[in-house]
Amino acid sequence: MDLRTDYPFWLLEKGIIKSYPALHEDIQTDVVIMGAGISGALTAWMLHREGLNVTVVDKRHVGMGSTAASTALLQYEIDIPLHELITKVGYDNAVAAYLLCNDAIYGIEGLCKRFRIAAFEHKPSMQFASFKKDVASLKKEQSLRKSIGIDVAFLDAAEVKKLYGFSKPGALLSENGAVVNAYALTHALLNACASKGAAIYDHTEITSIKEHRAGVELQAANGNKIKSRSLIIACGYESGKYLLRPFDELTTTYAIVSEPLHDNELWHRNSLIWETAKPYLYLRTTTDNRILIGGKDDEFRAAHKRDKALPRKAKALEQAFNNLFPHIPFVTDFRWAGMFASTKDGLPYIGKLTPNSNIYYALGYGGNGIVFSYIAATILKDMLTGKKNNHAAIFHFSR
């Protein structure tokens, strides 16, 4: 599956940080992880620290799938607002999901500090009401979040205008947001695993998976085999082919990045900005003072349609930015399109399809993909080391 169109900013900024060899022999391991993106890297790191023998395989170079195309906003807010999520999964599960996302931001920050990833920054998160009718929903959302210990403020139209310079009927402003370079973090995590004995293989496409009582056997395209007690499928949006039925809805999203600007603060504390409309527009800044804007999603996923639509969508994103900030000059430097997946309740799928299986999944679908990947890694770490995780059921396939 072709996951993206054109070259994303992170890939052109960092290049191929490190390459790994392809698999050229039969091996045996405790855990094999399919997918060397951010989900696979986080899971590999946490399992390797528990003393498990970990092998990671990917048919591309490390981080070259959806991870390189990620816009890398870190938010505790799930695509579905808390008050709506409660009606879908219940109060306790909805609240726990929001709080886990909040905690995951700080967990990712800790990893970035450990590996000296400079491209992590805390940012406020501002969600504006796209329409006047959305104001009541934002106020309800503010009240609920404050009741569970998340500090969030409601901004009226005058406050939005004062802080951001554009006119919207209201907004929520939260301190708990961040941005990260997921591509750089992925390489740092896998490099650390490799330096301590984990096996990482690029250009190793798995063509066959056979499960038996004692584990799984994978066969690569070149015929070499991997025997393992457990398999974790962390192939992102390509994981659907290993599932019995679809659990996600795939669409296409678009992003552009500006040339660097001179002003250090382009709007109020360079907040993350998004909106209540669906699909939503989202904005962030980068460490070198560029503006990233994404959205204008399409329901199709075919690569040739993305290629054709990208120039038009880039212009539409530019116009959307100019409508908000006509005084800020925006000149597109990078543009790309990528796959995006959503679920019925906005939550990821983590764990086994069936109780007796040796195959696990880390599927961080949704706008919180990186945050969900961190949650998946922590839950799978507990599952594979025999520890009870009180939150695993929230993200189970049977929900």
N, C-alpha and C positions, 0 to 999 in steps of 0.2 A: 504494500500500500504506500502511495506517495503522500507523505504527511504534510508537506508544505510546498509553497511556491516561492521562488526567488530566495536570496540569502538573507537571513535575519541579521539584525544589528550585532547581536552577541557573538555570532560566529565570525563575522568580518572583523569585529573588534579584537577578539582573542585568538582567532585562527584555530587550528587543530593543536590543542595544548599538548596532548600526548597520544601516541598510538600504541596499541598492544598487538601482539601476534595473533594470528588465527589458530584455531585448534588443529593440531596435526597428529594427534595420538589419542588412543582410548584412555579415559581417566575415570577415577572414582572419587566421590566427594560426599560430604554430609548434606549440603544444600546447593542446588544450582538455581541461579536467578536468570531468567530470560528477560533481557532489557537492561541496557547500561545508560539509562537516563536518570533523572533525579530520583524517581521512585526506586529503581533498582539500586542506585548508589546509597541512598539512605538506609535501605533494608540490609544491604551487604555490610555496611559499616556497623549497624547495631548488632547483627548476628555474629559478625567476626569478633566483635568485642566480648561476646558471650562464650568465645572459645570454639565456635563451630568452624569446620572446614568449608569455606565458601568459594564457589566458582560463579563467575558472571560471564554471560555470553551475549553478544549482540551482532546482528547481521550488518550493522554499520560501524562507524567509529563511535567512540564513547560520546554520548550527549548530542548526537547529530540528528536525532528524530525531533519529536515535539519539544524536547527540552531546549534546543537551540532556538526554537521559534516562540518560546514562552515570553509573555510580557512581564512576568515575574512580580506581580503585585502580591503582597502577603496581607491578607485580611482575615479577621475572624468572622466577618459577615459572609454568610452563605448566600448563594444566588436567590434562595427562597427566604424571605424575611422570617424572623423568629415567630411572629404571631401566626403566620401561615404554616410554618413547619410544625408547630404544635398540633394543628388540626390533622396533619399527615402522619406524624410518628409519635404523638403524645408529648405531654409537657416535659417529663423527665428526660426523655431521649433528645428532644429538641434543645433543651437547655444544656444538656451535657455536650451535644455536638458543638454548640456555639462556644462553650467554655474550653473544650478541647482545641478548637481552632485558635482561640486566644492564646492558650498555653503554647501551642506549636510555634507561634511566631517567636516566642522567647527561646524555645528549643533550637530553632534554626539560627537565631542570633548567637547562641552559645557555640554552635558548630562553626559559624563564620569567624568568631573570635579565636577559636582553637586553631583554625587553619589560616587565619589572617586573610580572610576574604574581605577586601576593602569595600566591595560593592554591596554592602548591607547598610541600610539606613532606616531608622525609625521615621515614619511620616504619619501625620494625622490622616484620617480617612473621611472624606466628605461626600455624602450622597445627596444630590439635590432632587427635589420634586420636579419631574419633567412636566407635570400638569397640575393645575390647582387641586384637582380631585385627589391627588396623591398625598396632600398635606396631612389629612386626618390619619392616614396609614402610617406616616412617619412619626407622628406624635404618639400613636399607639405603640409603635416599635420602640421609641425612646423610653416610654414608661416601663415596658417589659424588660428591656435590657438593663435599665437602672435597678430593677427589682432583683436581678440575679447578680448584681455586683459589677456590671460593665458601665463605666462612666461615659456617657454620651450626651451631648447637648443638642437642643433643637435651635436652629437659626431661623428667624423670621425673614421675610423678604428684604427688609432694611438691612439686617445683619449680613445676609448673603451679598447684597450689593456693596456694603462697606468692606467686607473682607476679600471678596473675589472680583468685584467689579462688573459682574453681569446680573441680570434680573431673572430671578426664579422665585416662586412663591414660598419656598422653605427648603430646609436641608437638615440633615443630621451630621454632626461633627464629632468624631471619635478620635481619641489620642492613640488608640491601639491599631496601628498599621505599620507597614514597612515595605521595602523593596529589596531585591537581592538579584545577583547575577547567578541564576540557577545553573547555567552552563559551567561557570567557573567552580561553583560549589560541587557539582557532580564530579568534575575531574579531581578536585582536592580529596573528596571522600574515597574515590576508587584508587587513587594513587596511594593514599594512606593504607588502604586494605592490601594493595599489592605489595607495599613495602614490608608488611607484616606476614606475608605468606599466602594471601588469597590469590586465586588465579583469575585473570581478566583476559577475555578473548574477543578481539574485534573480528569483523568479517566472518562470523561463524553463524550461519543460518541453520536453524533447527528445522528439519523436514519431517521428523517422526517423533512422537511421544508415546511410549508404552508404559502403562501403569500396572504394577503388580502388588501383591500384598506387602512385600518388603521395601518397596520404593518405586522409583521410576527409571526408565532407560530412554535417553534422548539420542537421536542420530542426527548428525550434521550433514549438510549437503555433500560433503566430500567423503562421507561414509564413516567417519570416526564417531565413537560412541561415548556418552557420559552416563555412568551409573551413579545414582544418588538416592539417598533416603527420602529427600523431599525436593519438590520443585516449586518455585515461586514464579508466577507469570506476572511480569511488571512491564509489559510491552505497550502500555498506554492505550491509545486508540486503536492499535492493531490487535489488541487482546481478544476482541470479539469473536475471532475465528476459532478460539479454543473453548468458547462457551456453548452450552446446549441451546440457548436462545438469546436474543439480544436483550441487554439490560440498559442500553444507552441509546441516545439519539445523536447521530453524528451530523455536524453542520460545518460550515466554513466561516472563519473569522479573519479579519484583516487588521494590519497594523502599519503605522508609519512612524519614523523617527526624524526629527528636525536636525538641521545643522546646529552646532553649539551656539548658544546665545550669551550675551555679555552679562545680563543681570543675574545675580546670584539667587534672588528670590523673585520668581516670576508671578506668583500669586501667594496667598496666605500660607506661609511656611512650606511652600511647594507640596501641598497636600496631594494625596491620591484623590482623584475626582471621578465619580461615576454617577449614574442617574437611576431613577425608578423605572424608566421605560424599558420594554423588552422588545428586541435585544437592546442592551444598554451600551452607551458610549463610556469609555474610561480613559483617563489621562494620568500620567506620572512624569516625573523628571528623572534624568540619569545623573550619575556622579560627575559627568563632564558637561553638565548644564544643557542637555538636549531635552526636548519634549517628545514623549512617546504617547501616541493616541491610537486607540483601537476600537473595534466594533464593526458596525454595518454588516452584521452576519448574514449569510445566505443559508438556505436549507439544503442546498446541494453540497456534494463533497468530491465530485469528479475533478481531477487535476487539470484537465483541459479547460473546464469552466472557470476554475480559479485563475488560471493563466490569462484568460480573456477578460475576466472581471477586475483583476488587480489594478490596472491603471485608472479605471473609472472609480473604483472604491477608494483608491488613494486620494483622488480629487474630492470625493465626498467627505472623507475624513478631514482633509484640509479645510473644507468649507465649514464643517461642523465646529472645528476649532476656531476659525475666524468669526463665527457667529457668537461664540462665547468671549473671545479675547481679540477683538479687531485691532487693538493697539500693539499686540505682540506679533512681530514678523515671523511667519512660519514658512521655512523653505525645506521641503522634504529631502532628506539625505539617503534614507533607507526605507524600503517598503517590502512587505511580504504578506503572505496568506498562509493559514495553517488550519489543521483539523481541530475541531472542538467538540466535546461530547457533554451532554447533559443527561441527568437521570430524573426519574419521576418525582423525587423528593429533594433533589439538589445535593444528595449525600453520595459519598463514594461507596464502592463495594470492596470489602476486605474479608479475606478468609477462604474457607473451602466451599465448594458447591455441594458436596455431600459429606456426611460425618466421617466416613471411613476412608476418604481419599487422602493421598499423599501430595496432592496438588493444591497450592494456595494461590490466591490472587491479591494483587495490590493495584487496584484500579481507582486512581484519584481523579475521577471525572468531575467536571464542573469548573467554575471560575476560580475556585480555591485549590487548584491542582497541586501546587507545591506544599501547601499546608496539609492537604489531605494525604499527600505522600508521606509526610512526617508522621501523621497519625497512623497510617498503614504500617510503617516500619516499626513503630512501638508495639502495635498489636501483634504483628507477626513474630516479633522477637519473643513475646510472651508465649504465643502459641507453640512455637518451635522449641522452646526451652521448658515447656510443661508448667508455665505459670498461669494463674487465672488472671484474665483481664476483664474488668467489670464493664467495659464499654464495647467489647467486641460485638455483642448482639445488635447494637445500633446500626452497624454497617454490614450485617450478614446478608447473604443472598436471599434468604427466606423471608425477609421483612415485607 
